[in-house]
C-alpha cells in the first residue's frame, strides 16, 4: 500500500481548515503513514473470532445504590451564596435569554 502523500495531507488540512507550513506537510505525511501502517497491521491480526473491544480487560461499572441520606437544607446550602432566588443560586445571565 503506497504511503500517504504530501498532497493528501494538504487536502486533509484544507478540509480541517488547518493552515500548515510546507515542512509540516512532510512531517505529518510521515507520521500519518506510520499510523495507517499500524492500523493495517492490527487489521491483519484481528480475525473474525476476535470481538471488538474498547479496553483490553473486562471492566465492571461499580455503582452504589441510590439511597436517601441526610443532607443540607436549602437554607443551609444557600447560606454562603452571594445571591439566592426561589431556593436556588442566583447567577448573572449569560445567554441573553429571558
N, C-alpha and C positions, 0 to 999 in steps of 0.2 A: 504494500500500500504506500503510495507516494506521500511524502510529508506535507504538512500544511504550508502554503506559500505565503510570502510577504503580502501579496495582493489579497489573499483571503483574510489575513489579519487586518489589513486596511479596510476591507469590506465590513468585517465584523465591528471594527472600531466605528465606522460611519453609522452602522445600524444602531450601535450602542450610544451614539453621539459622544464618542471619546475622541479627543484630538491627540494623536500620537506622533511623536517625532520619528524620523527615519530609523534611528538606531533602536528605538523601542519596537518598531515593527519587526526588525530582525530578531531581537531578543525574545519577544513574545511568540514569534513563529517557532523558534527553537523550543520554548517552554511548552507551548500547546502541542507540538509534535510529540514531546515526551509524555504528556498527559494522555493524548489519544493512543499512543502506543501502550501505555499501562492499562487503559480501559480495554483495549483489544486483547491483551494477554489475559485479563480477568475473564473476558467473554469466552476465550478459548477453554479455560479451566472449568468454568461453571457449566455443568451439564443439566439436562432436563430433570435429573434426580436431586438437584440442589435447589431448595426453595429460596426465594429472595428474602433477605433479612435486612434489618436496619441496624442490627447490633450483633456482634459475634457470639454473645452469650445470652441465654434467655433472661428476660427481665420480668419481674413481677412488680406491679404498681402497688406500693404499700400505702394504703389509705386507712385512716381511722374512721370509725363510725361517727356520724354527726350526733352529738349529744348536747343538750341544753346545759350550760354551765353558768355559774354566777358571773356577771359582768357589770360594767359601769352603767349607771342610769344615764339617760340623755343629758341630764343636768350636769352630772359629773364629767361626762365626756366633753361637753362644751364649755366647761368652767374656765379653761385657759384659752379659749378661742378669742381672737380679736373681735369677731362679729359672728352672730348666730341669728337664724331666722327659721321659724317653724320647726324647731328641734333639729336643725341642720347647720353645718358650717356655711357661713356666707362668704363667698369669694368674689373677686371682681369679674365682671362679664368680659369674655374674650372673643366671642364669635359674632357679636353684633346682632344676635337674635333676641327676641323678647320671650 
